[in-house]
Amino acid sequence: MVRLIDLRPEGEARPRHPEKQARPDAISPRKPDWIRVRAPTSLGYRQTKELVQGLDLHTVCEEAGCPNIGECWSQKHATFMIMGGTCTRACSFCNVATGKPAALDANEPLNVARATAQMGLKHVVVTSVDRDDLEDGGAEHFVQTIQAIRSAAPETTIEILTPDFLRKPGAAERVIDAKADVFNHNLETVPRLYHSIRPGARYYQSLRLLDSVKQRDLNQFTKSGLMVGLGESRDEVLQVMDDLRVANVDFLTIGQYLQPTKKHAIIDRYWTPDEFKALETIAYAKGFLMVSASPLTRSSHHAGEDFARLKAARLAQQA
C-alpha cells in the first residue's frame, strides 16, 4: 500500500501519480501505424458516457486510458471498475490514480447492476482497483456486485477481473464461490520484471490464485492477460504460457503495452502484428481454449464475443 503525504500549496491539484513525479521522463519510441486509433466521437460513445456518469460509476476504459474506448463505448460495451477510482498500489504500467481510497460506496453494486440492465448487456465485465486497505481486499464487494447483476439481469453472463487478494486469507475463495462465468486475473508481465513493473504483486501468488479457481470449481472459466513491450524476451513469454497451462487457464490475452505518461515505464519495443500472430498460434498449440493476441488486445476487448467462442471451444473439446 502506498502512503501519501500531501505537501501541496492550497488549491493546487493533486498529481494523479504522486509517487512517480520524481522520476525522470522516459521517452518511448514513436508509435507505429498499426497502433493508432481514432478519437471517440460517436453517439453511442456519448450515450454510454452519460449513463456511466449518471450512475456515478467508474470504468477501467476511462481510468486506464484504454485505446479501444471509442469502439467499445460506441457499441455500448463498458468494463465497470468497482471500489472507486483510486488504487493502493503503484504499478509502473498503469494509469489508474494512486493514493488513499475513499470508503466503499454501498450503492455501487446496485448501480453496476442497473447500468448492466439499462445497457442491455449480454456479457458484462467487472474489474476493480487494488484495495489493500480493506481486510478482505474488496472480496465481499465483488460478491455483492455479482449477486446484484444476477438479480437485475439474470440472462447476462458475468466476467470478473480481480486483484490478487495478496495476504487476504479466505478472500479469493469467497469470490470464486460467487460463481462468475469467467474469473480473470492478469499476470501482466514475466516474473523477471515484477519488481520494476508490478512491485506490489507476486508472480506465484497470481498463478496460485488462477489455479485455486480450477481447484475449487473446475467448470468456471479462467482467463489471464500479458502485456509485451516492457523488455521481456520471447522465451520468457512462452514460459509464462506454460505456467498458465499448468494452472489450467482457459483463455489468454496478449497485447502491446502503451506508455500512459512519460513518468510510466518506458516501451522497450513494439511487437509487430506478425509476432502477435505467432504468439497466438503457439498458445493454441499449448492447449489454451481461447487466445486473443494483437497490438490492441486488452482483457475486456470483445469480451462478449470471446466468451461465446470460449464456450463453443469447450463444447468442441468435450465432444
C-alpha positions as MATLAB code, in Angstrom:
seq = 'MVRLIDLRPEGEARPRHPEKQARPDAISPRKPDWIRVRAPTSLGYRQTKELVQGLDLHTVCEEAGCPNIGECWSQKHATFMIMGGTCTRACSFCNVATGKPAALDANEPLNVARATAQMGLKHVVVTSVDRDDLEDGGAEHFVQTIQAIRSAAPETTIEILTPDFLRKPGAAERVIDAKADVFNHNLETVPRLYHSIRPGARYYQSLRLLDSVKQRDLNQFTKSGLMVGLGESRDEVLQVMDDLRVANVDFLTIGQYLQPTKKHAIIDRYWTPDEFKALETIAYAKGFLMVSASPLTRSSHHAGEDFARLKAARLAQQA';
ca = [
       0.000    0.000    0.000;
       1.273    3.473   -0.860;
       1.364    6.064    1.941;
       0.986    9.646    0.771;
       1.880   12.897    2.491;
       0.106   15.898    0.980;
       2.546   18.826    0.755;
       0.707   20.784   -1.946;
       0.097   24.507   -1.689;
      -3.581   25.179   -1.026;
      -5.657   24.974   -4.227;
      -3.032   23.121   -6.245;
      -4.307   19.976   -7.991;
      -3.003   16.673   -6.639;
      -0.959   14.678   -9.183;
      -2.650   11.548  -10.459;
       0.516    9.561   -9.724;
       2.360   11.416   -6.942;
       4.783    8.544   -6.387;
       6.069    8.907   -9.967;
       6.664   12.668  -10.057;
      10.343   12.497   -9.058;
      11.163   10.052  -11.862;
      12.984   11.347  -14.945;
      10.918   11.398  -18.116;
      11.013    8.146  -20.062;
      10.646    8.770  -23.795;
       9.246    5.767  -25.647;
       9.668    5.070  -29.373;
       7.181    6.665  -31.754;
       4.008    4.633  -32.259;
       3.885    2.597  -35.466;
       0.902    2.891  -37.802;
      -0.706   -0.335  -36.566;
      -1.106    1.043  -33.035;
      -3.046    4.210  -33.882;
      -6.774    4.629  -33.160;
      -9.307    7.381  -33.823;
     -10.622    9.687  -31.113;
     -14.135    8.682  -29.916;
     -16.940   10.856  -31.299;
     -19.964    8.596  -31.907;
     -23.455    8.994  -30.458;
     -23.189    5.577  -28.796;
     -19.969    6.689  -27.090;
     -21.634    9.796  -25.695;
     -24.682    7.852  -24.501;
     -22.521    5.311  -22.678;
     -20.507    8.110  -21.086;
     -23.670    9.842  -19.867;
     -25.080    6.622  -18.399;
     -21.860    5.821  -16.537;
     -21.586    9.357  -15.168;
     -25.275    9.469  -14.249;
     -24.895    6.405  -12.012;
     -21.611    7.693  -10.538;
     -19.662    4.687  -11.813;
     -16.029    4.230  -12.762;
     -14.836    2.315  -15.803;
     -11.397    0.921  -16.468;
     -11.930    2.146  -20.039;
     -11.504    5.740  -18.850;
      -9.303    5.308  -15.797;
      -6.678    3.184  -17.560;
      -6.824    5.139  -20.830;
      -7.818    2.133  -22.938;
      -7.183    2.710  -26.670;
     -10.352    0.777  -27.567;
     -12.775    3.018  -25.647;
     -14.226    4.604  -28.777;
     -15.012    1.262  -30.396;
     -16.403   -0.377  -27.253;
     -18.468    2.536  -25.967;
     -19.948    3.207  -29.405;
     -21.371   -0.332  -29.145;
     -22.446    0.293  -25.524;
     -19.859   -2.069  -24.081;
     -18.068   -0.942  -20.930;
     -15.942   -2.530  -18.220;
     -17.084   -1.354  -14.812;
     -14.398   -0.653  -12.214;
     -15.703   -1.049   -8.689;
     -14.414    0.173   -5.306;
     -13.597    3.671   -6.512;
     -11.067    5.217   -8.850;
      -8.008    5.233   -6.572;
      -5.663    2.254   -6.243;
      -3.477    1.424   -3.240;
      -0.684    0.139   -5.471;
       1.641    1.936   -7.851;
       2.332   -0.341  -10.804;
       4.639    1.358  -13.266;
       2.492    0.489  -16.304;
      -0.932    1.557  -15.009;
      -2.720    4.890  -15.425;
      -5.270    4.389  -12.617;
      -4.780    7.029   -9.917;
      -2.739    6.046   -6.850;
      -3.372    7.104   -3.271;
      -5.592    6.583   -0.253;
      -9.040    5.420   -1.472;
     -12.377    6.621   -0.171;
     -14.764    4.355    1.702;
     -16.688    1.820   -0.356;
     -19.945    3.010   -1.918;
     -22.695    0.728   -0.614;
     -24.866    1.623   -3.638;
     -22.238    0.700   -6.196;
     -23.189   -2.990   -6.691;
     -26.794   -1.998   -7.392;
     -25.734    0.829   -9.707;
     -23.498   -1.525  -11.714;
     -26.444   -3.915  -11.999;
     -28.741   -1.085  -13.119;
     -26.270    0.027  -15.776;
     -25.922   -3.574  -16.985;
     -29.693   -3.883  -17.343;
     -30.169   -0.439  -18.938;
     -27.436   -1.089  -21.499;
     -28.920   -4.489  -22.287;
     -25.546   -6.185  -21.901;
     -25.417   -9.873  -22.738;
     -21.974  -10.099  -21.144;
     -20.602   -7.721  -18.507;
     -17.044   -7.291  -17.269;
     -16.403   -6.061  -13.723;
     -12.919   -5.186  -12.503;
     -11.583   -3.154   -9.587;
      -8.718   -1.171   -8.205;
      -6.472   -2.915   -5.686;
      -7.777   -2.282   -2.169;
      -5.001   -3.459    0.127;
      -6.514   -1.212    2.807;
      -9.560   -3.480    3.163;
      -9.457   -6.565    5.365;
     -10.789   -8.768    2.562;
      -9.289   -6.794   -0.337;
     -12.816   -5.995   -1.518;
     -13.929   -9.611   -1.937;
     -17.364   -9.046   -0.401;
     -17.933   -6.055   -2.674;
     -17.245   -8.282   -5.688;
     -19.711  -10.847   -4.347;
     -22.420   -8.216   -3.812;
     -21.888   -6.877   -7.331;
     -22.181  -10.337   -8.887;
     -25.343  -11.033   -6.903;
     -26.883   -7.673   -7.862;
     -26.237   -8.292  -11.563;
     -27.721  -11.791  -11.324;
     -30.867  -10.254   -9.847;
     -31.215   -7.289  -12.237;
     -30.077   -9.030  -15.431;
     -30.373  -12.810  -14.946;
     -29.585  -13.597  -18.599;
     -26.331  -11.636  -18.577;
     -23.098  -13.596  -18.256;
     -20.544  -12.144  -15.854;
     -16.779  -11.842  -16.189;
     -14.716  -10.553  -13.282;
     -11.152   -9.245  -13.465;
      -9.883   -9.367   -9.895;
      -6.877   -8.208   -7.900;
      -4.636  -10.883   -6.379;
      -6.059  -10.681   -2.802;
      -2.473  -10.876   -1.534;
      -2.368  -11.618    2.215;
      -6.177  -11.730    2.452;
      -6.996  -15.233    3.782;
     -10.307  -16.605    2.516;
     -10.997  -13.636    0.224;
     -10.389  -15.347   -3.102;
     -12.478  -18.351   -2.082;
     -15.414  -16.082   -1.303;
     -15.252  -14.563   -4.792;
     -14.782  -17.922   -6.522;
     -17.860  -19.273   -4.747;
     -19.956  -16.397   -6.134;
     -19.591  -18.243   -9.455;
     -18.987  -15.619  -12.095;
     -18.922  -17.155  -15.555;
     -15.310  -16.095  -16.143;
     -12.693  -15.491  -13.452;
      -9.901  -13.316  -14.865;
      -6.697  -12.298  -13.153;
      -3.885  -10.824  -15.234;
      -0.258  -11.824  -14.736;
       0.589   -8.685  -16.760;
       4.279   -9.467  -17.349;
       7.022  -12.069  -16.953;
       8.354  -12.884  -13.462;
      11.752  -11.216  -14.042;
      10.054   -7.817  -14.468;
       7.690   -7.955  -11.486;
       9.991   -5.956   -9.209;
      10.016   -2.945  -11.554;
       6.650   -3.267  -13.321;
       4.339   -4.758  -10.701;
       6.168   -4.252   -7.383;
       3.140   -4.727   -5.118;
       2.323   -8.152   -6.568;
       3.916  -11.594   -6.560;
       4.039  -13.714   -9.708;
       3.438  -17.033   -7.986;
       0.623  -15.608   -5.857;
      -1.145  -14.673   -9.080;
      -0.544  -18.133  -10.524;
      -1.839  -19.774   -7.345;
      -4.976  -17.635   -7.491;
      -5.772  -18.810  -11.011;
      -5.025  -22.413  -10.081;
      -7.248  -22.185   -6.988;
     -10.235  -21.263   -9.151;
      -9.975  -24.553  -11.032;
      -9.235  -26.481   -7.840;
     -12.431  -25.125   -6.291;
     -14.704  -25.045   -9.363;
     -13.465  -26.945  -12.399;
     -16.295  -25.636  -14.610;
     -15.554  -21.948  -14.029;
     -13.661  -20.452  -16.975;
     -10.326  -18.840  -16.108;
      -8.532  -16.145  -18.027;
      -5.306  -14.172  -17.780;
      -3.513  -11.480  -19.750;
       0.009  -10.344  -20.620;
       1.497   -7.118  -21.936;
       4.544   -7.182  -24.168;
       6.956   -4.377  -24.958;
       8.347   -3.970  -21.432;
      11.661   -5.697  -22.047;
      10.596   -9.336  -21.862;
      12.063  -11.949  -24.193;
      10.058  -14.258  -26.432;
      11.242  -17.279  -24.430;
      10.024  -15.669  -21.203;
       6.569  -15.129  -22.722;
       6.449  -18.784  -23.789;
       7.403  -19.862  -20.257;
       4.517  -17.825  -18.834;
       2.219  -19.622  -21.258;
       3.448  -22.939  -19.867;
       2.914  -21.764  -16.286;
      -0.667  -20.754  -17.121;
      -1.374  -24.100  -18.740;
      -0.119  -25.886  -15.608;
      -2.716  -23.800  -13.745;
      -5.306  -24.992  -16.312;
      -6.125  -21.468  -17.510;
      -8.570  -21.500  -20.437;
      -8.171  -18.085  -22.069;
      -5.053  -15.996  -22.715;
      -4.902  -12.388  -23.938;
      -1.686  -10.716  -25.108;
      -1.468   -7.031  -26.029;
       1.096   -4.296  -26.583;
       1.999   -2.140  -23.577;
       1.355    1.547  -24.246;
       3.011    4.129  -22.021;
       0.325    6.315  -20.329;
       2.687    9.203  -19.427;
       6.407    9.976  -19.573;
       6.615    9.056  -15.877;
       5.492    5.474  -16.513;
       7.606    2.510  -17.618;
       9.258    3.029  -20.977;
       8.301    0.951  -24.017;
      11.188   -1.340  -24.884;
       9.812   -2.036  -28.350;
       6.616   -2.501  -30.341;
       5.889   -6.108  -31.210;
       4.666   -6.455  -34.795;
       1.276   -7.899  -35.830;
       3.096  -10.919  -37.273;
       4.787  -11.558  -33.933;
       1.423  -11.409  -32.158;
       0.004  -13.868  -34.671;
       2.897  -16.229  -33.981;
       2.283  -15.995  -30.220;
      -1.393  -16.793  -30.793;
      -0.519  -19.861  -32.857;
       1.903  -21.128  -30.211;
      -0.600  -20.508  -27.389;
      -3.262  -22.570  -29.143;
      -0.706  -25.337  -29.668;
      -0.003  -25.306  -25.926;
      -3.657  -26.060  -25.227;
      -5.468  -22.802  -24.453;
      -9.147  -22.972  -25.400;
      -9.158  -19.321  -26.461;
      -6.393  -16.866  -27.362;
      -6.553  -13.200  -28.315;
      -3.204  -11.682  -29.298;
      -2.798   -8.403  -31.174;
      -1.277   -4.967  -30.563;
      -4.572   -3.530  -29.278;
      -5.824   -6.606  -27.429;
      -6.986   -5.810  -23.898;
      -8.520   -8.090  -21.272;
     -12.101   -6.997  -21.816;
     -11.945   -6.075  -25.518;
     -14.635   -8.066  -27.383;
     -15.248   -9.966  -24.148;
     -18.821  -10.938  -25.029;
     -17.967  -12.366  -28.439;
     -14.901  -14.085  -26.996;
     -16.973  -15.688  -24.230;
     -19.297  -17.231  -26.805;
     -16.266  -18.618  -28.659;
     -14.796  -19.864  -25.387;
     -17.936  -21.856  -24.562;
     -18.032  -23.273  -28.065;
     -14.381  -24.337  -27.790;
     -15.056  -26.189  -24.544;
     -18.046  -27.990  -26.055;
     -15.965  -28.971  -29.077;
     -13.198  -30.247  -26.832;
     -15.648  -32.309  -24.764;
     -17.225  -33.714  -27.922;
];
